[in-house]
Amino acid sequence: MVKTLSLFQEEKVQLVDVAIPYPVEDPFTYELPTELQADLQAGCRVRIPFKNRIITGYAVGLESRRPVNHAKKVLEILDEQPVLTDHQLRLAKWISQYYFSSWGEAISNLVPSYIKKKNQIQRSKSASLDPPSTFAKHVKVTQLNEEQTQALKRIKALIDQDQFAEAFLFGVTGGGKSELYIRAIEEVLARGKSAICLVPEIALTEQLKYFFIQHFHAELEILHSKLTDRQRYDAWEKIKRGEKRVILGARSAVFAPALNLGLIIMDEEQEGSYKQDQTPRYHAREAARWRAQDLKIPFLMGTATPSLESMHRISLGEIERLTLSKRVDGRSMPEVKIIDLKQAQDAVKKTVIISTALQAAMERALKTKGGILIMLNRRGFSTHIRCASCHLTFYCPHCAVALTFHQNEQELLCHYCNYRLPIPHACPKCSHALLKFSGVGTEKVESEIAMLFPAARVARLDTDTSKKRGAHERILGQFRAQEIDILVGTQMIAKGFDFQHVTLVGIVNADTGLLLPDFRSSERTFQLLIQMAGRTGRGKEPGLVFVQTHSPHHYSIRYASKHDYLGFFQEEIGNRREFRYPPFTKIINLAFRGKIEHEVHTQACEFQKHLNAEGQGDGIDVIGPAPLPLYRLRGHFRWHVMIRGTSIESLGASVRKALKNWKRKKGVFLAIDVDPISIL
C-alpha cells in the first residue's frame, strides 16, 4: 500500500529558540532561513529583529517542527562555533530559574564583554593540552603534617571516584590549606583535567596567587577585574582551548569554560563578595556546586570561619569535613587581648583611637623590628561633620547617609554614590564658621599613628590609596620588604596575607560591623576578627592581637578572642533557630525603589498583598513592607518585602504568582534577591 501525504499536513520548518539578554519572558521562537540551517548550533549568537530593533540573542534550542504563527526570521549567525557549551547553557538556565532573571540575562553574565561588543569573533586555531609532565617543575616540596596528609589522602580519593562530592577544609589560619589546594590541583592535572580555584578578590589573596604562580606558571590563567575586555576575552579563549588548565579568579571565574573540568575549589567560602549584587544575583558557591553536580566532580571549600549555612550542612553530614586544627610547623595561635574602649576613654576623658596598651605594644614591636597591622573597617578621616552651633549634619543629597571627610582631598564624600562637596567655610544654615568633625576612619588612624610614632614608616591600604593601577601591589611589596613598619587598612589587609615578620595586630574598633541592622552582623564580626588575628604569628616570633571594642562581652568578640569557631557556631546557630533565620529558613528579599516616595511604598504594599494571597497555608512568612536601612540611596527611595519559609520551591512559586498579578508602575523598579547576604 502506497502512503500519501495528507492534504492538511503542514510542511515542517527549522525553528530556533533564542534567549534574549533582557528582563523578558524568554526564549522567543524564530524561523531559521534555509541558507543558515547548516551553520547554526546551540550556544551561538544570532542577530534577530526584536520589538522594532535588531539585537543579539543566544540560540538555545533547534527543532524542526510546524511553523509558528508570525515567527520572525533569524537575520545572521555571528559565530562559527558556539560561545557556550551545552553544560554552560544548562548552568545559565538554572541561574535564571533560581535567581529570577531571564535565561538571556544569565547567559550574558557568563559571556565576556568583548564577545558581546563584537558582531563577529575570529576563532584562533585550537591548541592541544600540554602533557601533564610539564607542570610544577623545580618547586620546593613542602613536608605535610599528619592532618594535611590525611586530608590530602581523602581529597585524592574524591578525585578518583569520578562523581560529585562536597568536602570542606576547616582549618585554622596558617593551617596549610593553600598547600593542599596546590596538591589537589596537581592530582587533577596529572589526570589530564583542569581546575578552577575561586578567591573572594584577587587583590586580597596575594599569598595564594604567589603560590599558584610558583607551581603552575605556564598552566595558570588569572581572572580579575583589572583585565581589559580584550584581555579577559583572550584569557577565556585560552581556557576554552585547553592552553590554560588552572584558573584562579574571583566570583565570575566560576563560569570559566575550563576544558575537561575535574575540580572546583572555593577559598574563604564565607566571603560576601561571592554574591553578585546585580541581576542575576547569584552566589558563586551555589553556581560552583551546580557545576560540580552536573559534571560529577568534587567541590572543595575551605576557610577558618565557614558560613553558618555551610557549617550547618557539615553538622548534618551533607558536606564532608576535613580538619586542620594546628598551624604548620607547630606555630602557636596568637594571644588576643580585649581592650574595653569605654574604660579606656573614661580614664583619659577623651575619644581613644589608639589605647595606651596598644600603643605600648606597638612601641615594643617597633624596637624588635616586628611588622604591625592596624585595622579599622571604615575609610576616610571623620565619618560625619556637623555645625558646632545649630548642629546641622552634612548629609548626601542623594543618599540617607552622612558625608565622610577625606583630609587628603579636603572634601566631603558619599561612599555610596560618590557625591563630593568641598569643605564649606561656614554652616549653610546658620553661617557659623566652626564645624565639628566626629567619628574615625583609616585616614585619621594613619594620622594619629604618624603623630605617636614620628620615626616609624607608616602607610595606608584602602580603596582610596589603591585606586591607581599597581598601587595595591606596591604598598604590599614595600610592607613585605619591611620598608613600611606599620600598615593601616580596612578589611583589605585581613585576608590572604602571610607576612612572616608581623608580630602585632591592632583592631581599632571591633564594633563597626556589629551594630549594623542585619541578622548576619555577629557572624561577619566574628569572621573578620578571626581572619585579622590570623595575620600575625606566622613566623618564628609569637603573635599578639589587641581588639578594641565598646562591647567586650559580646559573644562574637569573646569567642574570637579564644579562636573558638565551634563555640561561636553553637551560640549563633541557636539564635538563628529561635528567630527562624537561615540556615533554618530560606529568604527572598524584594526591594522596590524609585524617585517618588509614595509610589514606591504603594507598589511594595500591593506586592505584599499578592504574596499574602498566594502564600497562605504554605508555612510562609511575609514580612513588611518596611523601609530599607539605607532608605534613600543614589536619589531613590527604597522599601522592601521579605518572604521566608523552609522550601525555596514554595517561596519561588509564591513570588512568581505575585509577579503575574502585580502591575508595575513606570518609574518603580523591583530587585529580587534570593538568599540575600545583606539587607541594607
ZIQUI-V620484 format. One line per field, one symbol per residue. burial: 1 if it has 9 or more other C-alpha atoms within 8 Angstrom, else 0. Layout:
burial=???
This chain:
burial=00000000000011111111100001111111100110011111111110000001111101000010001011001111011100011011101110111111111101110111000000000000000100110000000000111011001101100111111111111111100111111111110111111111110111111011111110111011001010011011011111111111111111011110111111111000011100111111101111111011111111111111011111000011111111110010110111111001100000000110011011001100011111111111111111110000111101110111111001111100101000000110000101101001111111011100000101111100110000110010011100011111111111111011111111111111110000001111111111111111111001111111110100011111100110011011100110001111111111111110001110111111011101100001010010110111101111111111110101110110111001000001000111010000
